[in-house]
């Protein structure tokens, strides 16, 4: 969560979070899943990885005051 403290509006993939924190990707994935389940992180869209051409979720902090519409 410290990465998001520095840039609250930042959007990062799991791979980018791994690079920024120095933690292995398998540790990041487990932690992200836990934070998504607790609504501490949300998916804000996706991007395509240039190397693999596969979609990757962009993760960020929830927008304060924005409720669920449906």
C-alpha positions in Angstrom: 0.0 0.0 0.0 3.0 2.3 0.4 3.3 2.6 -3.4 -0.2 4.1 -3.4 0.6 6.4 -0.5 3.1 8.1 -2.7 0.8 8.4 -5.7 -2.9 7.9 -4.6 -4.2 8.3 -8.1 -1.7 5.8 -9.6 -2.7 2.8 -11.6 -0.3 -0.2 -11.7 -0.2 -3.7 -12.9 0.9 -6.5 -10.7 4.2 -6.7 -12.5 4.8 -2.9 -12.0 4.0 -3.3 -8.3 6.5 -6.2 -8.1 9.2 -4.0 -9.7 8.4 -1.0 -7.5 8.3 -2.9 -4.2 11.1 -5.4 -5.0 8.7 -8.2 -3.9 8.4 -11.4 -6.1 5.4 -11.5 -8.4 3.8 -14.5 -6.6 3.8 -12.5 -3.3 2.2 -9.5 -5.0 -0.5 -11.6 -6.6 -1.6 -13.0 -3.2 -1.6 -9.7 -1.5 -3.5 -8.0 -4.3 -6.2 -10.7 -4.2 -6.6 -10.1 -0.5 -6.8 -6.3 -0.9 -9.3 -6.7 -3.8 -11.5 -8.9 -1.6 -11.5 -6.3 1.2 -12.2 -3.5 -1.3 -8.9 -1.8 -0.4 -7.9 -1.9 -4.1 -10.0 -1.9 -7.2 -9.5 -2.6 -10.9 -9.5 0.6 -12.9 -9.3 -1.0 -16.4 -6.7 -2.9 -18.2 -3.7 -2.5 -20.4 -1.8 -4.8 -22.8 1.6 -6.1 -21.9 3.9 -5.3 -24.9 6.0 -8.4 -24.4 3.2 -11.0 -24.1 0.4 -9.0 -25.7 -1.9 -10.2 -22.9 -4.3 -8.0 -21.0 -3.2 -6.9 -17.5 -5.5 -5.3 -14.9 -4.7 -1.8 -13.7 -5.0 -1.6 -10.0 -5.5 1.5 -7.8 -7.2 2.8 -4.7 -11.0 3.1 -4.7 -12.4 6.5 -5.5 -13.7 8.0 -2.3 -17.4 8.8 -2.3 -18.1 6.8 -5.4 -20.7 4.1 -4.7 -21.7 1.1 -6.7 -24.2 2.0 -9.4 -25.7 -1.4 -10.0 
